[in-house]
Amino acid sequence: LRSRLESEEAPPLVAALDTSTDTVVVLLHQSGQCAALPSFQSECLTVCTWLRAANVPFKTLNHKLVLTGSRFPMVELGDDEFGPSENILEKLSRRLNRNLDEALTPDQKLLSYAMASTVEHTLGAAHRRWCNENRGQLLRAYDLDLKRALKRSVMPRGVL
């Protein structure tokens, strides 16, 4: 039993692109974050959770630099791109023919929305509190070089 367990490889954490089969892999673009942590943007978490609940294979692409005017999450499905201004989940539901809410009553849909909002606000508050209390750990986790990032800053280099 032990040799069988040791010989088995761990499954990959992220679905890889497989060109040999006809399975559709959704590409989820997220803004810069620490690779070891999930995104703390509620929109990214919502899309990622929906993809997992709908059992849709997806690959997460982490964009280290957030360009001015670019917003995340963005989803690529084949040749189509769904941006943050559009309702990503409705378009994915129609395109993949997977509606997770069809069996819910209107009261259950309201409760689901209220619970999701509560979780988003609680997670956001906990993340902001942790970031304020642990700034040094946050900089190490995100691997930021403040001198390079704030090169044209008004702050003296000694402060950085």
MODELLER restraints for C-alpha pairs under 7 A, 6 or more apart:
rsr = mdl.restraints
at = mdl.atoms
rsr.add(forms.Gaussian(group=physical.xy_distance, feature=features.Distance(at['CA:14:A'], at['CA:59:A']), mean=5.80, stdev=0.5))
rsr.add(forms.Gaussian(group=physical.xy_distance, feature=features.Distance(at['CA:15:A'], at['CA:57:A']), mean=5.83, stdev=0.5))
rsr.add(forms.Gaussian(group=physical.xy_distance, feature=features.Distance(at['CA:15:A'], at['CA:58:A']), mean=5.61, stdev=0.5))
rsr.add(forms.Gaussian(group=physical.xy_distance, feature=features.Distance(at['CA:15:A'], at['CA:59:A']), mean=5.49, stdev=0.5))
rsr.add(forms.Gaussian(group=physical.xy_distance, feature=features.Distance(at['CA:16:A'], at['CA:59:A']), mean=6.44, stdev=0.5))
rsr.add(forms.Gaussian(group=physical.xy_distance, feature=features.Distance(at['CA:17:A'], at['CA:25:A']), mean=6.60, stdev=0.5))
rsr.add(forms.Gaussian(group=physical.xy_distance, feature=features.Distance(at['CA:25:A'], at['CA:57:A']), mean=5.20, stdev=0.5))
rsr.add(forms.Gaussian(group=physical.xy_distance, feature=features.Distance(at['CA:25:A'], at['CA:58:A']), mean=5.03, stdev=0.5))
rsr.add(forms.Gaussian(group=physical.xy_distance, feature=features.Distance(at['CA:25:A'], at['CA:59:A']), mean=6.99, stdev=0.5))
rsr.add(forms.Gaussian(group=physical.xy_distance, feature=features.Distance(at['CA:26:A'], at['CA:57:A']), mean=6.41, stdev=0.5))
rsr.add(forms.Gaussian(group=physical.xy_distance, feature=features.Distance(at['CA:26:A'], at['CA:58:A']), mean=4.43, stdev=0.5))
rsr.add(forms.Gaussian(group=physical.xy_distance, feature=features.Distance(at['CA:26:A'], at['CA:59:A']), mean=6.29, stdev=0.5))
rsr.add(forms.Gaussian(group=physical.xy_distance, feature=features.Distance(at['CA:26:A'], at['CA:75:A']), mean=6.83, stdev=0.5))
rsr.add(forms.Gaussian(group=physical.xy_distance, feature=features.Distance(at['CA:26:A'], at['CA:76:A']), mean=5.88, stdev=0.5))
rsr.add(forms.Gaussian(group=physical.xy_distance, feature=features.Distance(at['CA:26:A'], at['CA:77:A']), mean=5.15, stdev=0.5))
rsr.add(forms.Gaussian(group=physical.xy_distance, feature=features.Distance(at['CA:27:A'], at['CA:58:A']), mean=5.67, stdev=0.5))
rsr.add(forms.Gaussian(group=physical.xy_distance, feature=features.Distance(at['CA:27:A'], at['CA:59:A']), mean=5.00, stdev=0.5))
rsr.add(forms.Gaussian(group=physical.xy_distance, feature=features.Distance(at['CA:27:A'], at['CA:60:A']), mean=6.02, stdev=0.5))
rsr.add(forms.Gaussian(group=physical.xy_distance, feature=features.Distance(at['CA:27:A'], at['CA:61:A']), mean=6.94, stdev=0.5))
rsr.add(forms.Gaussian(group=physical.xy_distance, feature=features.Distance(at['CA:27:A'], at['CA:75:A']), mean=5.62, stdev=0.5))
rsr.add(forms.Gaussian(group=physical.xy_distance, feature=features.Distance(at['CA:27:A'], at['CA:76:A']), mean=4.98, stdev=0.5))
rsr.add(forms.Gaussian(group=physical.xy_distance, feature=features.Distance(at['CA:27:A'], at['CA:77:A']), mean=6.64, stdev=0.5))
rsr.add(forms.Gaussian(group=physical.xy_distance, feature=features.Distance(at['CA:28:A'], at['CA:58:A']), mean=6.89, stdev=0.5))
rsr.add(forms.Gaussian(group=physical.xy_distance, feature=features.Distance(at['CA:28:A'], at['CA:59:A']), mean=6.07, stdev=0.5))
rsr.add(forms.Gaussian(group=physical.xy_distance, feature=features.Distance(at['CA:28:A'], at['CA:60:A']), mean=4.80, stdev=0.5))
rsr.add(forms.Gaussian(group=physical.xy_distance, feature=features.Distance(at['CA:28:A'], at['CA:61:A']), mean=5.98, stdev=0.5))
rsr.add(forms.Gaussian(group=physical.xy_distance, feature=features.Distance(at['CA:28:A'], at['CA:73:A']), mean=6.80, stdev=0.5))
rsr.add(forms.Gaussian(group=physical.xy_distance, feature=features.Distance(at['CA:28:A'], at['CA:74:A']), mean=6.01, stdev=0.5))
rsr.add(forms.Gaussian(group=physical.xy_distance, feature=features.Distance(at['CA:28:A'], at['CA:75:A']), mean=4.74, stdev=0.5))
rsr.add(forms.Gaussian(group=physical.xy_distance, feature=features.Distance(at['CA:28:A'], at['CA:76:A']), mean=6.62, stdev=0.5))
rsr.add(forms.Gaussian(group=physical.xy_distance, feature=features.Distance(at['CA:29:A'], at['CA:60:A']), mean=6.07, stdev=0.5))
rsr.add(forms.Gaussian(group=physical.xy_distance, feature=features.Distance(at['CA:29:A'], at['CA:61:A']), mean=4.84, stdev=0.5))
rsr.add(forms.Gaussian(group=physical.xy_distance, feature=features.Distance(at['CA:29:A'], at['CA:62:A']), mean=6.19, stdev=0.5))
rsr.add(forms.Gaussian(group=physical.xy_distance, feature=features.Distance(at['CA:29:A'], at['CA:72:A']), mean=6.74, stdev=0.5))
rsr.add(forms.Gaussian(group=physical.xy_distance, feature=features.Distance(at['CA:29:A'], at['CA:73:A']), mean=5.50, stdev=0.5))
rsr.add(forms.Gaussian(group=physical.xy_distance, feature=features.Distance(at['CA:29:A'], at['CA:74:A']), mean=5.01, stdev=0.5))
rsr.add(forms.Gaussian(group=physical.xy_distance, feature=features.Distance(at['CA:29:A'], at['CA:75:A']), mean=6.09, stdev=0.5))
rsr.add(forms.Gaussian(group=physical.xy_distance, feature=features.Distance(at['CA:30:A'], at['CA:44:A']), mean=6.68, stdev=0.5))
rsr.add(forms.Gaussian(group=physical.xy_distance, feature=features.Distance(at['CA:30:A'], at['CA:61:A']), mean=6.19, stdev=0.5))
rsr.add(forms.Gaussian(group=physical.xy_distance, feature=features.Distance(at['CA:30:A'], at['CA:62:A']), mean=5.20, stdev=0.5))
rsr.add(forms.Gaussian(group=physical.xy_distance, feature=features.Distance(at['CA:30:A'], at['CA:63:A']), mean=6.10, stdev=0.5))
rsr.add(forms.Gaussian(group=physical.xy_distance, feature=features.Distance(at['CA:30:A'], at['CA:72:A']), mean=5.55, stdev=0.5))
rsr.add(forms.Gaussian(group=physical.xy_distance, feature=features.Distance(at['CA:30:A'], at['CA:73:A']), mean=5.07, stdev=0.5))
rsr.add(forms.Gaussian(group=physical.xy_distance, feature=features.Distance(at['CA:30:A'], at['CA:74:A']), mean=6.96, stdev=0.5))
rsr.add(forms.Gaussian(group=physical.xy_distance, feature=features.Distance(at['CA:31:A'], at['CA:62:A']), mean=6.03, stdev=0.5))
rsr.add(forms.Gaussian(group=physical.xy_distance, feature=features.Distance(at['CA:31:A'], at['CA:63:A']), mean=5.06, stdev=0.5))
rsr.add(forms.Gaussian(group=physical.xy_distance, feature=features.Distance(at['CA:31:A'], at['CA:64:A']), mean=6.62, stdev=0.5))
rsr.add(forms.Gaussian(group=physical.xy_distance, feature=features.Distance(at['CA:31:A'], at['CA:66:A']), mean=6.12, stdev=0.5))
rsr.add(forms.Gaussian(group=physical.xy_distance, feature=features.Distance(at['CA:31:A'], at['CA:72:A']), mean=5.99, stdev=0.5))
rsr.add(forms.Gaussian(group=physical.xy_distance, feature=features.Distance(at['CA:32:A'], at['CA:62:A']), mean=5.88, stdev=0.5))
rsr.add(forms.Gaussian(group=physical.xy_distance, feature=features.Distance(at['CA:32:A'], at['CA:63:A']), mean=4.90, stdev=0.5))
rsr.add(forms.Gaussian(group=physical.xy_distance, feature=features.Distance(at['CA:32:A'], at['CA:64:A']), mean=4.07, stdev=0.5))
rsr.add(forms.Gaussian(group=physical.xy_distance, feature=features.Distance(at['CA:32:A'], at['CA:65:A']), mean=5.93, stdev=0.5))
rsr.add(forms.Gaussian(group=physical.xy_distance, feature=features.Distance(at['CA:32:A'], at['CA:66:A']), mean=6.52, stdev=0.5))
rsr.add(forms.Gaussian(group=physical.xy_distance, feature=features.Distance(at['CA:33:A'], at['CA:39:A']), mean=6.53, stdev=0.5))
rsr.add(forms.Gaussian(group=physical.xy_distance, feature=features.Distance(at['CA:33:A'], at['CA:64:A']), mean=6.83, stdev=0.5))
rsr.add(forms.Gaussian(group=physical.xy_distance, feature=features.Distance(at['CA:33:A'], at['CA:142:A']), mean=6.79, stdev=0.5))
rsr.add(forms.Gaussian(group=physical.xy_distance, feature=features.Distance(at['CA:34:A'], at['CA:141:A']), mean=6.34, stdev=0.5))
rsr.add(forms.Gaussian(group=physical.xy_distance, feature=features.Distance(at['CA:34:A'], at['CA:142:A']), mean=5.08, stdev=0.5))
rsr.add(forms.Gaussian(group=physical.xy_distance, feature=features.Distance(at['CA:39:A'], at['CA:45:A']), mean=6.41, stdev=0.5))
rsr.add(forms.Gaussian(group=physical.xy_distance, feature=features.Distance(at['CA:40:A'], at['CA:124:A']), mean=6.97, stdev=0.5))
rsr.add(forms.Gaussian(group=physical.xy_distance, feature=features.Distance(at['CA:42:A'], at['CA:120:A']), mean=5.85, stdev=0.5))
rsr.add(forms.Gaussian(group=physical.xy_distance, feature=features.Distance(at['CA:43:A'], at['CA:73:A']), mean=6.61, stdev=0.5))
rsr.add(forms.Gaussian(group=physical.xy_distance, feature=features.Distance(at['CA:44:A'], at['CA:73:A']), mean=5.42, stdev=0.5))
rsr.add(forms.Gaussian(group=physical.xy_distance, feature=features.Distance(at['CA:47:A'], at['CA:89:A']), mean=6.84, stdev=0.5))
rsr.add(forms.Gaussian(group=physical.xy_distance, feature=features.Distance(at['CA:54:A'], at['CA:98:A']), mean=6.72, stdev=0.5))
rsr.add(forms.Gaussian(group=physical.xy_distance, feature=features.Distance(at['CA:71:A'], at['CA:84:A']), mean=6.37, stdev=0.5))
rsr.add(forms.Gaussian(group=physical.xy_distance, feature=features.Distance(at['CA:72:A'], at['CA:84:A']), mean=5.86, stdev=0.5))
rsr.add(forms.Gaussian(group=physical.xy_distance, feature=features.Distance(at['CA:73:A'], at['CA:83:A']), mean=6.88, stdev=0.5))
rsr.add(forms.Gaussian(group=physical.xy_distance, feature=features.Distance(at['CA:73:A'], at['CA:84:A']), mean=5.82, stdev=0.5))
rsr.add(forms.Gaussian(group=physical.xy_distance, feature=features.Distance(at['CA:74:A'], at['CA:81:A']), mean=7.00, stdev=0.5))
rsr.add(forms.Gaussian(group=physical.xy_distance, feature=features.Distance(at['CA:74:A'], at['CA:82:A']), mean=5.75, stdev=0.5))
rsr.add(forms.Gaussian(group=physical.xy_distance, feature=features.Distance(at['CA:74:A'], at['CA:83:A']), mean=4.72, stdev=0.5))
rsr.add(forms.Gaussian(group=physical.xy_distance, feature=features.Distance(at['CA:74:A'], at['CA:84:A']), mean=5.99, stdev=0.5))
rsr.add(forms.Gaussian(group=physical.xy_distance, feature=features.Distance(at['CA:75:A'], at['CA:81:A']), mean=5.63, stdev=0.5))
rsr.add(forms.Gaussian(group=physical.xy_distance, feature=features.Distance(at['CA:75:A'], at['CA:82:A']), mean=5.14, stdev=0.5))
rsr.add(forms.Gaussian(group=physical.xy_distance, feature=features.Distance(at['CA:75:A'], at['CA:83:A']), mean=6.63, stdev=0.5))
rsr.add(forms.Gaussian(group=physical.xy_distance, feature=features.Distance(at['CA:76:A'], at['CA:82:A']), mean=6.47, stdev=0.5))
rsr.add(forms.Gaussian(group=physical.xy_distance, feature=features.Distance(at['CA:82:A'], at['CA:88:A']), mean=5.92, stdev=0.5))
rsr.add(forms.Gaussian(group=physical.xy_distance, feature=features.Distance(at['CA:93:A'], at['CA:99:A']), mean=5.28, stdev=0.5))
rsr.add(forms.Gaussian(group=physical.xy_distance, feature=features.Distance(at['CA:131:A'], at['CA:138:A']), mean=6.46, stdev=0.5))
rsr.add(forms.Gaussian(group=physical.xy_distance, feature=features.Distance(at['CA:146:A'], at['CA:160:A']), mean=6.44, stdev=0.5))
rsr.add(forms.Gaussian(group=physical.xy_distance, feature=features.Distance(at['CA:147:A'], at['CA:160:A']), mean=6.27, stdev=0.5))
